Amino acid sequence: MSGLFEDLTWRGLVHQITDAETLPKLLDGDSLVAYVGFDPTADSLHVGNLLQIALLRRLQQAGHTPIALLGGGTGMIGDPGGKSDERVLLGRDELERNKAGVRAQLERFLDFERPGSQAGAAILEDNVTWLGDARLLDFLRDVGKLFSVNEMVRKDSVRSRLEGREQGISFTEFSYMLLQAWDFLQLYDRYGCRLQLGGSDQWGNITEGVDLIRRRREVQAFGLTSPLVTKADGAKFGKTESGTVWLDARRTSPYEFFQFWIRTPDGEVGTYLRYFSFLDRAAIEALDEATARHPERREAQRALARELTTLVHGETEAARAERAADVLFTEEVATLDQDTLAAALAEVPSTAISPAQLDGGLALSAALVRAGLASSKSDARRQIEGGGVYVNNRREAQDRTLRPEDVLGRFVILRRGRTQHVLRLGG
């Protein structure tokens, strides 16, 4: 059985590491305490956070102690890393709502229920605990004195904001590096934390924390970063035409979440299976082979969507989302519950009609023209007689009148070939 570090390396999760000789041995043997910070910029995490959450989960499964650090303090300032513009500062009430939402999500992925003294029990901390009461002069003497501005401006997160940008970077965001380093020191003092994880854009902040612990406590701490996840075209991962893919079902439904992963291109699905799923090496390599041999079957995409929807939303919602995907072009679509049906049809082109139009009887041929599935009523009738028109995925043999009994909840699904269009009742 391979060790944790070998598995992380095989999965492509090791981008930079502060000590390539010592840290792999500690990950494979000792019980380390490791942390990842999550700034509560919204009341939900998104798929861009999922890699780091999965990393903490992998460490916990290997017997290490994960700390999920909420940025209740640093969230009031904002990390300049990966940003071209200054963050909008959050008010305290909004920040508290965001923290509550993020906290509830993290508790779904990590095991916080073990006794606090037992190695491996997850810890949820909030850096407002020490930042909220910090005294400026004490902080500048104890922490600021140890940082070189010359060194700080050479960090990628700062340099990119200084070069060629009129706005530059405010002192508020410039100080974020010191605050994050102090977080690391505080977590070392409280919990013996010696490892910080993060995306590659966090490397400069992480190494400053490693150096601060060495200077102040004469102890070796470590940093490990993973690659930033982007799409093949370089676009930001987790962004779609309809917006960010969130982990909160109220923001992104389980069906939409499932579909996000189903749409993964063949060239990226193997990478995402390694990054995000907890399938073992043999299973993933078998899916790699299936993609190479029969890409049209999309076995790897289905496995990825199933695994991650289960991870985030649970088995029941994952099964419901998968079934919705399977039956969207079959008569069984009528058996879907209304929320799942609405999510499944959310991206299908639609036309609003009033209930009165159906009450009075709406000719199928007229509905096809209105939906843009036929150029004229005569064209619509030819399509119907040719067997290419469906209502709620039932083939229609002749032009007929649509009635209220054709409505599935609020929808009537028209289809010509594989092209769907929805008549949506009530606007």
C-alpha beads as a LAMMPS data file, in Angstrom:
LAMMPS data file: protein, C-alpha beads

427 atoms
426 bonds

1 atom types
1 bond types

-500.0 500.0 xlo xhi
-500.0 500.0 ylo yhi
-500.0 500.0 zlo zhi

Masses

1 110.0

Atoms # bond

1 1 1 0.000 0.000 0.000
2 1 1 1.437 3.370 -0.997
3 1 1 2.010 6.127 1.525
4 1 1 0.053 9.366 1.674
5 1 1 2.741 11.460 0.008
6 1 1 3.073 9.017 -2.886
7 1 1 -0.690 9.088 -3.359
8 1 1 -0.798 12.902 -3.279
9 1 1 2.037 13.020 -5.808
10 1 1 0.330 10.504 -8.122
11 1 1 -2.835 12.558 -7.966
12 1 1 -0.914 15.657 -9.023
13 1 1 -1.659 17.451 -5.758
14 1 1 1.938 18.382 -4.880
15 1 1 3.009 21.576 -6.629
16 1 1 5.482 23.150 -4.195
17 1 1 6.893 21.865 -0.926
18 1 1 9.171 23.555 1.589
19 1 1 11.233 20.489 2.534
20 1 1 11.123 17.685 -0.022
21 1 1 13.117 15.327 2.214
22 1 1 11.477 15.703 5.637
23 1 1 7.800 16.452 4.935
24 1 1 7.086 13.296 2.864
25 1 1 8.360 11.157 5.751
26 1 1 6.176 13.007 8.252
27 1 1 3.108 12.653 6.030
28 1 1 3.709 8.926 5.694
29 1 1 4.546 8.309 9.335
30 1 1 3.949 10.880 12.064
31 1 1 0.654 12.434 13.077
32 1 1 0.856 15.988 11.790
33 1 1 -1.489 18.875 12.481
34 1 1 -2.228 20.709 9.220
35 1 1 -4.459 23.625 8.291
36 1 1 -6.167 25.339 5.392
37 1 1 -7.697 28.800 5.642
38 1 1 -11.101 29.677 4.221
39 1 1 -12.023 33.352 4.022
40 1 1 -15.829 33.700 4.296
41 1 1 -16.341 35.986 1.299
42 1 1 -19.759 34.354 0.694
43 1 1 -22.176 32.245 2.719
44 1 1 -21.159 29.162 0.738
45 1 1 -17.943 27.606 -0.476
46 1 1 -17.674 26.715 -4.168
47 1 1 -16.013 24.017 -6.253
48 1 1 -12.831 26.090 -6.352
49 1 1 -12.479 25.343 -2.599
50 1 1 -13.167 21.643 -3.031
51 1 1 -9.582 20.597 -3.731
52 1 1 -8.320 22.000 -0.415
53 1 1 -11.275 20.531 1.487
54 1 1 -10.513 17.154 -0.085
55 1 1 -6.846 17.537 0.904
56 1 1 -7.791 18.017 4.555
57 1 1 -10.070 14.986 4.325
58 1 1 -7.267 12.869 2.830
59 1 1 -4.948 13.868 5.664
60 1 1 -7.566 13.019 8.268
61 1 1 -8.158 9.606 6.713
62 1 1 -4.401 9.000 6.947
63 1 1 -4.430 9.750 10.690
64 1 1 -3.402 13.407 10.714
65 1 1 -5.280 16.230 12.436
66 1 1 -6.883 18.775 10.086
67 1 1 -7.691 22.340 11.055
68 1 1 -10.216 24.281 8.982
69 1 1 -9.492 27.928 9.757
70 1 1 -12.276 30.414 9.177
71 1 1 -10.982 33.859 8.276
72 1 1 -13.292 35.835 10.501
73 1 1 -10.474 38.346 10.966
74 1 1 -8.632 38.221 7.632
75 1 1 -11.984 38.076 5.828
76 1 1 -12.488 41.685 6.887
77 1 1 -9.387 42.633 4.892
78 1 1 -9.085 40.329 1.894
79 1 1 -6.241 38.350 0.364
80 1 1 -4.664 40.020 -2.692
81 1 1 -3.514 36.632 -4.036
82 1 1 -5.079 35.805 -7.412
83 1 1 -6.999 39.103 -7.505
84 1 1 -6.477 41.966 -9.921
85 1 1 -8.633 44.411 -7.955
86 1 1 -9.125 45.361 -4.338
87 1 1 -11.714 43.237 -2.541
88 1 1 -14.903 44.844 -1.306
89 1 1 -14.748 44.979 2.488
90 1 1 -17.505 43.027 4.227
91 1 1 -19.622 44.346 7.078
92 1 1 -19.661 42.443 10.377
93 1 1 -23.234 41.178 10.002
94 1 1 -22.600 39.842 6.506
95 1 1 -19.348 38.277 7.667
96 1 1 -21.115 36.476 10.519
97 1 1 -23.752 35.090 8.133
98 1 1 -21.041 33.924 5.768
99 1 1 -19.089 32.242 8.555
100 1 1 -22.165 30.340 9.706
101 1 1 -22.774 29.032 6.196
102 1 1 -19.155 28.013 5.600
103 1 1 -18.886 26.403 9.041
104 1 1 -21.926 24.220 8.373
105 1 1 -20.453 23.064 5.064
106 1 1 -17.028 22.206 6.461
107 1 1 -18.678 20.046 9.110
108 1 1 -20.049 17.839 6.319
109 1 1 -16.601 16.967 4.973
110 1 1 -14.470 16.577 8.096
111 1 1 -14.970 14.519 11.259
112 1 1 -15.147 16.856 14.245
113 1 1 -16.835 14.289 16.493
114 1 1 -13.797 12.435 17.813
115 1 1 -12.560 13.295 21.335
116 1 1 -10.468 16.453 21.239
117 1 1 -7.379 14.694 22.590
118 1 1 -7.432 11.980 19.935
119 1 1 -5.091 12.421 16.982
120 1 1 -7.025 12.943 13.797
121 1 1 -10.038 14.778 15.239
122 1 1 -10.732 17.802 13.041
123 1 1 -10.580 21.282 14.539
124 1 1 -12.636 24.274 13.464
125 1 1 -11.038 27.581 14.394
126 1 1 -11.651 31.248 13.591
127 1 1 -8.763 33.696 13.389
128 1 1 -10.894 36.503 14.755
129 1 1 -10.092 34.833 18.109
130 1 1 -6.612 36.356 18.072
131 1 1 -6.912 39.047 15.430
132 1 1 -10.042 40.623 16.907
133 1 1 -8.281 41.724 20.100
134 1 1 -4.815 42.297 18.646
135 1 1 -3.036 45.479 19.761
136 1 1 -1.447 47.282 16.851
137 1 1 1.808 48.269 18.572
138 1 1 2.316 44.787 20.000
139 1 1 1.692 43.235 16.584
140 1 1 4.145 45.569 14.869
141 1 1 6.828 44.850 17.492
142 1 1 6.323 41.073 17.646
143 1 1 5.511 40.282 14.015
144 1 1 5.999 43.279 11.715
145 1 1 9.606 43.747 12.828
146 1 1 10.491 40.323 11.403
147 1 1 9.214 41.006 7.876
148 1 1 11.217 42.681 5.125
149 1 1 9.205 44.929 2.811
150 1 1 11.814 44.255 0.120
151 1 1 11.021 40.548 0.372
152 1 1 7.265 41.064 0.551
153 1 1 7.049 43.083 -2.664
154 1 1 8.855 40.292 -4.513
155 1 1 6.009 37.872 -3.747
156 1 1 3.874 37.083 -6.782
157 1 1 0.614 38.074 -5.073
158 1 1 1.963 41.561 -4.387
159 1 1 4.169 42.079 -7.439
160 1 1 1.328 41.339 -9.877
161 1 1 -0.715 44.099 -8.265
162 1 1 2.139 46.604 -8.352
163 1 1 3.294 46.117 -11.925
164 1 1 1.367 47.959 -14.608
165 1 1 -1.703 48.753 -12.502
166 1 1 -2.687 52.279 -11.553
167 1 1 -4.678 51.122 -8.549
168 1 1 -1.802 49.124 -7.066
169 1 1 -2.454 47.593 -3.666
170 1 1 -3.694 49.166 -0.461
171 1 1 -1.767 48.886 2.801
172 1 1 -4.758 46.915 4.110
173 1 1 -4.283 44.088 1.615
174 1 1 -0.495 44.407 1.764
175 1 1 -0.713 43.498 5.470
176 1 1 -2.571 40.245 4.698
177 1 1 0.700 38.326 4.384
178 1 1 1.685 39.248 7.950
179 1 1 -1.720 38.279 9.296
180 1 1 -1.668 34.893 7.581
181 1 1 1.821 34.211 8.895
182 1 1 0.612 35.101 12.385
183 1 1 -2.310 32.687 11.926
184 1 1 0.200 29.902 11.339
185 1 1 2.145 30.869 14.465
186 1 1 -1.030 31.020 16.560
187 1 1 -2.140 27.580 15.341
188 1 1 1.293 26.198 16.150
189 1 1 1.110 27.625 19.692
190 1 1 -2.448 26.372 20.288
191 1 1 -2.456 23.007 18.511
192 1 1 1.105 22.198 17.460
193 1 1 0.204 22.851 13.805
194 1 1 3.295 22.486 11.600
195 1 1 1.855 22.253 8.091
196 1 1 -0.096 24.740 6.009
197 1 1 -1.794 23.676 2.780
198 1 1 -3.037 25.945 0.014
199 1 1 -3.201 26.683 -3.684
200 1 1 -0.056 27.659 -5.547
201 1 1 -1.060 31.333 -5.325
202 1 1 -0.600 31.041 -1.529
203 1 1 3.050 29.997 -1.691
204 1 1 4.457 33.395 -0.692
205 1 1 2.122 33.725 2.294
206 1 1 2.807 30.152 3.415
207 1 1 6.594 30.487 3.311
208 1 1 6.414 33.679 5.377
209 1 1 4.500 31.736 8.033
210 1 1 7.045 28.924 7.967
211 1 1 9.806 31.500 8.444
212 1 1 7.960 33.275 11.285
213 1 1 7.595 30.032 13.263
214 1 1 11.304 29.288 12.738
215 1 1 12.288 32.749 13.957
216 1 1 9.928 32.985 16.909
217 1 1 9.800 29.351 18.117
218 1 1 12.940 27.792 16.585
219 1 1 10.783 24.984 15.187
220 1 1 10.589 23.689 11.623
221 1 1 7.184 24.151 10.046
222 1 1 6.194 23.149 6.526
223 1 1 4.186 24.278 3.534
224 1 1 2.670 22.323 0.657
225 1 1 0.772 23.836 -2.236
226 1 1 -1.372 22.231 -4.905
227 1 1 -1.921 23.453 -8.466
228 1 1 -4.580 26.031 -9.120
229 1 1 -7.393 24.303 -10.978
230 1 1 -8.226 25.875 -14.313
231 1 1 -10.024 24.669 -17.415
232 1 1 -8.144 23.659 -20.544
233 1 1 -8.807 27.108 -22.057
234 1 1 -7.362 28.795 -18.981
235 1 1 -10.771 29.944 -17.700
236 1 1 -11.402 29.969 -13.977
237 1 1 -12.490 26.590 -12.681
238 1 1 -16.045 26.379 -11.379
239 1 1 -17.334 29.266 -13.473
240 1 1 -20.134 28.604 -15.965
241 1 1 -22.317 30.804 -18.136
242 1 1 -24.838 30.884 -15.302
243 1 1 -22.234 31.759 -12.665
244 1 1 -20.214 30.079 -9.911
245 1 1 -20.822 26.424 -9.022
246 1 1 -21.521 26.512 -5.279
247 1 1 -21.532 23.735 -2.681
248 1 1 -24.813 25.026 -1.217
249 1 1 -27.826 23.312 -2.806
250 1 1 -29.805 26.551 -2.513
251 1 1 -27.330 28.285 -4.806
252 1 1 -26.473 25.384 -7.136
253 1 1 -28.950 22.497 -7.170
254 1 1 -27.630 18.915 -6.902
255 1 1 -28.755 18.358 -10.510
256 1 1 -26.835 21.423 -11.750
257 1 1 -23.839 20.300 -9.677
258 1 1 -24.020 16.810 -11.221
259 1 1 -24.271 18.287 -14.714
260 1 1 -21.224 20.512 -14.136
261 1 1 -19.068 17.403 -13.720
262 1 1 -20.833 15.430 -16.472
263 1 1 -19.793 18.159 -18.928
264 1 1 -16.088 17.720 -18.091
265 1 1 -14.062 17.351 -21.317
266 1 1 -12.319 14.018 -21.925
267 1 1 -8.913 15.679 -21.596
268 1 1 -9.649 16.920 -18.072
269 1 1 -11.757 14.174 -16.507
270 1 1 -8.788 12.025 -15.440
271 1 1 -7.174 14.989 -13.701
272 1 1 -10.379 15.869 -11.867
273 1 1 -10.891 12.257 -10.746
274 1 1 -7.422 12.375 -9.185
275 1 1 -7.847 15.807 -7.625
276 1 1 -11.328 15.570 -6.186
277 1 1 -12.534 11.980 -5.918
278 1 1 -11.640 9.367 -3.324
279 1 1 -11.614 6.526 -5.832
280 1 1 -8.419 4.476 -5.618
281 1 1 -5.676 4.379 -8.223
282 1 1 -6.864 1.164 -9.869
283 1 1 -10.409 2.482 -10.312
284 1 1 -9.230 5.782 -11.769
285 1 1 -6.797 4.136 -14.185
286 1 1 -9.591 1.815 -15.334
287 1 1 -11.725 4.893 -16.047
288 1 1 -8.785 6.458 -17.927
289 1 1 -8.718 3.371 -20.138
290 1 1 -12.500 3.469 -20.612
291 1 1 -12.263 7.097 -21.768
292 1 1 -9.507 6.240 -24.236
293 1 1 -11.402 3.248 -25.670
294 1 1 -14.987 4.453 -25.618
295 1 1 -15.115 8.215 -24.981
296 1 1 -18.723 8.335 -26.229
297 1 1 -19.860 6.336 -23.187
298 1 1 -18.550 9.048 -20.805
299 1 1 -18.009 6.485 -18.050
300 1 1 -15.367 8.606 -16.336
301 1 1 -17.572 11.701 -16.362
302 1 1 -20.473 9.764 -14.865
303 1 1 -18.227 8.334 -12.159
304 1 1 -16.826 11.799 -11.393
305 1 1 -20.286 13.373 -11.202
306 1 1 -21.639 10.538 -9.056
307 1 1 -18.701 10.576 -6.616
308 1 1 -18.585 14.335 -6.130
309 1 1 -22.340 14.869 -5.927
310 1 1 -22.425 12.138 -3.264
311 1 1 -19.531 13.788 -1.435
312 1 1 -21.164 17.226 -1.407
313 1 1 -24.909 16.463 -1.334
314 1 1 -25.211 12.845 -0.169
315 1 1 -26.173 9.568 -1.831
316 1 1 -29.891 10.311 -2.115
317 1 1 -29.420 13.592 -3.991
318 1 1 -26.703 12.093 -6.175
319 1 1 -28.987 9.221 -7.172
320 1 1 -31.822 11.656 -7.881
321 1 1 -29.592 13.866 -10.035
322 1 1 -28.250 10.891 -11.962
323 1 1 -31.726 9.563 -12.581
324 1 1 -32.878 12.980 -13.816
325 1 1 -29.996 13.009 -16.292
326 1 1 -30.906 9.505 -17.438
327 1 1 -34.636 10.143 -17.959
328 1 1 -34.577 13.698 -19.339
329 1 1 -35.190 12.365 -22.856
330 1 1 -37.541 9.525 -21.847
331 1 1 -41.188 9.348 -20.806
332 1 1 -40.016 8.746 -17.244
333 1 1 -39.321 12.476 -17.015
334 1 1 -42.945 12.711 -15.786
335 1 1 -41.953 10.807 -12.623
336 1 1 -39.378 13.358 -11.434
337 1 1 -40.184 15.488 -8.402
338 1 1 -40.817 19.155 -9.186
339 1 1 -37.568 20.550 -7.796
340 1 1 -35.446 18.059 -9.738
341 1 1 -37.511 18.575 -12.891
342 1 1 -37.160 22.351 -12.625
343 1 1 -33.382 22.015 -12.180
344 1 1 -33.129 19.584 -15.106
345 1 1 -35.018 21.984 -17.371
346 1 1 -33.335 25.161 -16.117
347 1 1 -30.988 25.441 -19.097
348 1 1 -33.523 24.277 -21.701
349 1 1 -34.868 27.163 -23.846
350 1 1 -38.350 28.127 -22.694
351 1 1 -41.395 30.167 -23.626
352 1 1 -43.864 31.502 -21.072
353 1 1 -47.555 30.834 -21.643
354 1 1 -50.582 31.579 -19.501
355 1 1 -52.745 28.788 -18.023
356 1 1 -55.672 30.293 -19.972
357 1 1 -53.962 29.392 -23.246
358 1 1 -53.955 25.727 -22.304
359 1 1 -57.435 25.885 -20.811
360 1 1 -58.707 27.108 -24.187
361 1 1 -56.689 24.508 -26.048
362 1 1 -53.373 25.169 -27.775
363 1 1 -52.636 23.336 -31.039
364 1 1 -49.393 21.364 -30.943
365 1 1 -48.437 22.758 -34.356
366 1 1 -48.914 26.318 -33.059
367 1 1 -46.886 25.506 -29.943
368 1 1 -44.010 24.193 -32.074
369 1 1 -43.961 27.404 -34.114
370 1 1 -44.066 29.517 -30.965
371 1 1 -41.200 27.495 -29.505
372 1 1 -39.096 27.962 -32.636
373 1 1 -39.061 24.224 -33.330
374 1 1 -40.903 24.720 -36.641
375 1 1 -40.934 27.562 -39.155
376 1 1 -44.684 27.365 -39.811
377 1 1 -47.733 25.324 -38.876
378 1 1 -47.432 23.340 -42.118
379 1 1 -43.767 22.634 -41.299
380 1 1 -44.837 21.584 -37.795
381 1 1 -47.452 19.174 -39.168
382 1 1 -44.897 17.611 -41.526
383 1 1 -42.536 17.074 -38.576
384 1 1 -45.345 15.524 -36.515
385 1 1 -46.440 13.194 -39.311
386 1 1 -42.802 12.199 -39.839
387 1 1 -42.591 10.992 -36.248
388 1 1 -40.055 13.547 -35.069
389 1 1 -42.133 15.461 -32.500
390 1 1 -42.600 14.568 -28.835
391 1 1 -44.668 15.985 -25.975
392 1 1 -43.174 15.161 -22.583
393 1 1 -41.008 12.686 -24.521
394 1 1 -44.017 10.801 -25.925
395 1 1 -44.007 10.593 -29.711
396 1 1 -46.970 12.325 -31.333
397 1 1 -48.525 10.790 -34.473
398 1 1 -50.756 13.734 -35.419
399 1 1 -51.428 17.356 -34.645
400 1 1 -53.541 17.659 -31.520
401 1 1 -54.572 20.096 -28.833
402 1 1 -52.393 20.565 -25.757
403 1 1 -54.451 20.521 -22.561
404 1 1 -53.828 21.159 -18.825
405 1 1 -53.322 17.412 -18.324
406 1 1 -50.152 17.672 -20.443
407 1 1 -48.540 19.899 -17.805
408 1 1 -45.799 18.402 -15.603
409 1 1 -45.944 20.690 -12.597
410 1 1 -45.398 23.972 -14.463
411 1 1 -43.918 22.617 -17.704
412 1 1 -44.826 21.086 -21.026
413 1 1 -41.746 19.625 -22.715
414 1 1 -41.719 19.850 -26.502
415 1 1 -39.069 18.026 -28.456
416 1 1 -38.104 17.846 -32.098
417 1 1 -35.432 15.202 -32.537
418 1 1 -32.965 15.873 -29.704
419 1 1 -33.831 19.574 -29.450
420 1 1 -35.986 20.391 -26.443
421 1 1 -38.037 23.464 -25.656
422 1 1 -40.197 24.100 -22.592
423 1 1 -43.565 25.775 -22.394
424 1 1 -43.457 27.339 -18.954
425 1 1 -46.768 28.101 -17.276
426 1 1 -47.192 31.441 -15.583
427 1 1 -44.062 33.205 -16.849

Bonds

1 1 1 2
2 1 2 3
3 1 3 4
4 1 4 5
5 1 5 6
6 1 6 7
7 1 7 8
8 1 8 9
9 1 9 10
10 1 10 11
11 1 11 12
12 1 12 13
13 1 13 14
14 1 14 15
15 1 15 16
16 1 16 17
17 1 17 18
18 1 18 19
19 1 19 20
20 1 20 21
21 1 21 22
22 1 22 23
23 1 23 24
24 1 24 25
25 1 25 26
26 1 26 27
27 1 27 28
28 1 28 29
29 1 29 30
30 1 30 31
31 1 31 32
32 1 32 33
33 1 33 34
34 1 34 35
35 1 35 36
36 1 36 37
37 1 37 38
38 1 38 39
39 1 39 40
40 1 40 41
41 1 41 42
42 1 42 43
43 1 43 44
44 1 44 45
45 1 45 46
46 1 46 47
47 1 47 48
48 1 48 49
49 1 49 50
50 1 50 51
51 1 51 52
52 1 52 53
53 1 53 54
54 1 54 55
55 1 55 56
56 1 56 57
57 1 57 58
58 1 58 59
59 1 59 60
60 1 60 61
61 1 61 62
62 1 62 63
63 1 63 64
64 1 64 65
65 1 65 66
66 1 66 67
67 1 67 68
68 1 68 69
69 1 69 70
70 1 70 71
71 1 71 72
72 1 72 73
73 1 73 74
74 1 74 75
75 1 75 76
76 1 76 77
77 1 77 78
78 1 78 79
79 1 79 80
80 1 80 81
81 1 81 82
82 1 82 83
83 1 83 84
84 1 84 85
85 1 85 86
86 1 86 87
87 1 87 88
88 1 88 89
89 1 89 90
90 1 90 91
91 1 91 92
92 1 92 93
93 1 93 94
94 1 94 95
95 1 95 96
96 1 96 97
97 1 97 98
98 1 98 99
99 1 99 100
100 1 100 101
101 1 101 102
102 1 102 103
103 1 103 104
104 1 104 105
105 1 105 106
106 1 106 107
107 1 107 108
108 1 108 109
109 1 109 110
110 1 110 111
111 1 111 112
112 1 112 113
113 1 113 114
114 1 114 115
115 1 115 116
116 1 116 117
117 1 117 118
118 1 118 119
119 1 119 120
120 1 120 121
121 1 121 122
122 1 122 123
123 1 123 124
124 1 124 125
125 1 125 126
126 1 126 127
127 1 127 128
128 1 128 129
129 1 129 130
130 1 130 131
131 1 131 132
132 1 132 133
133 1 133 134
134 1 134 135
135 1 135 136
136 1 136 137
137 1 137 138
138 1 138 139
139 1 139 140
140 1 140 141
141 1 141 142
142 1 142 143
143 1 143 144
144 1 144 145
145 1 145 146
146 1 146 147
147 1 147 148
148 1 148 149
149 1 149 150
150 1 150 151
151 1 151 152
152 1 152 153
153 1 153 154
154 1 154 155
155 1 155 156
156 1 156 157
157 1 157 158
158 1 158 159
159 1 159 160
160 1 160 161
161 1 161 162
162 1 162 163
163 1 163 164
164 1 164 165
165 1 165 166
166 1 166 167
167 1 167 168
168 1 168 169
169 1 169 170
170 1 170 171
171 1 171 172
172 1 172 173
173 1 173 174
174 1 174 175
175 1 175 176
176 1 176 177
177 1 177 178
178 1 178 179
179 1 179 180
180 1 180 181
181 1 181 182
182 1 182 183
183 1 183 184
184 1 184 185
185 1 185 186
186 1 186 187
187 1 187 188
188 1 188 189
189 1 189 190
190 1 190 191
191 1 191 192
192 1 192 193
193 1 193 194
194 1 194 195
195 1 195 196
196 1 196 197
197 1 197 198
198 1 198 199
199 1 199 200
200 1 200 201
201 1 201 202
202 1 202 203
203 1 203 204
204 1 204 205
205 1 205 206
206 1 206 207
207 1 207 208
208 1 208 209
209 1 209 210
210 1 210 211
211 1 211 212
212 1 212 213
213 1 213 214
214 1 214 215
215 1 215 216
216 1 216 217
217 1 217 218
218 1 218 219
219 1 219 220
220 1 220 221
221 1 221 222
222 1 222 223
223 1 223 224
224 1 224 225
225 1 225 226
226 1 226 227
227 1 227 228
228 1 228 229
229 1 229 230
230 1 230 231
231 1 231 232
232 1 232 233
233 1 233 234
234 1 234 235
235 1 235 236
236 1 236 237
237 1 237 238
238 1 238 239
239 1 239 240
240 1 240 241
241 1 241 242
242 1 242 243
243 1 243 244
244 1 244 245
245 1 245 246
246 1 246 247
247 1 247 248
248 1 248 249
249 1 249 250
250 1 250 251
251 1 251 252
252 1 252 253
253 1 253 254
254 1 254 255
255 1 255 256
256 1 256 257
257 1 257 258
258 1 258 259
259 1 259 260
260 1 260 261
261 1 261 262
262 1 262 263
263 1 263 264
264 1 264 265
265 1 265 266
266 1 266 267
267 1 267 268
268 1 268 269
269 1 269 270
270 1 270 271
271 1 271 272
272 1 272 273
273 1 273 274
274 1 274 275
275 1 275 276
276 1 276 277
277 1 277 278
278 1 278 279
279 1 279 280
280 1 280 281
281 1 281 282
282 1 282 283
283 1 283 284
284 1 284 285
285 1 285 286
286 1 286 287
287 1 287 288
288 1 288 289
289 1 289 290
290 1 290 291
291 1 291 292
292 1 292 293
293 1 293 294
294 1 294 295
295 1 295 296
296 1 296 297
297 1 297 298
298 1 298 299
299 1 299 300
300 1 300 301
301 1 301 302
302 1 302 303
303 1 303 304
304 1 304 305
305 1 305 306
306 1 306 307
307 1 307 308
308 1 308 309
309 1 309 310
310 1 310 311
311 1 311 312
312 1 312 313
313 1 313 314
314 1 314 315
315 1 315 316
316 1 316 317
317 1 317 318
318 1 318 319
319 1 319 320
320 1 320 321
321 1 321 322
322 1 322 323
323 1 323 324
324 1 324 325
325 1 325 326
326 1 326 327
327 1 327 328
328 1 328 329
329 1 329 330
330 1 330 331
331 1 331 332
332 1 332 333
333 1 333 334
334 1 334 335
335 1 335 336
336 1 336 337
337 1 337 338
338 1 338 339
339 1 339 340
340 1 340 341
341 1 341 342
342 1 342 343
343 1 343 344
344 1 344 345
345 1 345 346
346 1 346 347
347 1 347 348
348 1 348 349
349 1 349 350
350 1 350 351
351 1 351 352
352 1 352 353
353 1 353 354
354 1 354 355
355 1 355 356
356 1 356 357
357 1 357 358
358 1 358 359
359 1 359 360
360 1 360 361
361 1 361 362
362 1 362 363
363 1 363 364
364 1 364 365
365 1 365 366
366 1 366 367
367 1 367 368
368 1 368 369
369 1 369 370
370 1 370 371
371 1 371 372
372 1 372 373
373 1 373 374
374 1 374 375
375 1 375 376
376 1 376 377
377 1 377 378
378 1 378 379
379 1 379 380
380 1 380 381
381 1 381 382
382 1 382 383
383 1 383 384
384 1 384 385
385 1 385 386
386 1 386 387
387 1 387 388
388 1 388 389
389 1 389 390
390 1 390 391
391 1 391 392
392 1 392 393
393 1 393 394
394 1 394 395
395 1 395 396
396 1 396 397
397 1 397 398
398 1 398 399
399 1 399 400
400 1 400 401
401 1 401 402
402 1 402 403
403 1 403 404
404 1 404 405
405 1 405 406
406 1 406 407
407 1 407 408
408 1 408 409
409 1 409 410
410 1 410 411
411 1 411 412
412 1 412 413
413 1 413 414
414 1 414 415
415 1 415 416
416 1 416 417
417 1 417 418
418 1 418 419
419 1 419 420
420 1 420 421
421 1 421 422
422 1 422 423
423 1 423 424
424 1 424 425
425 1 425 426
426 1 426 427
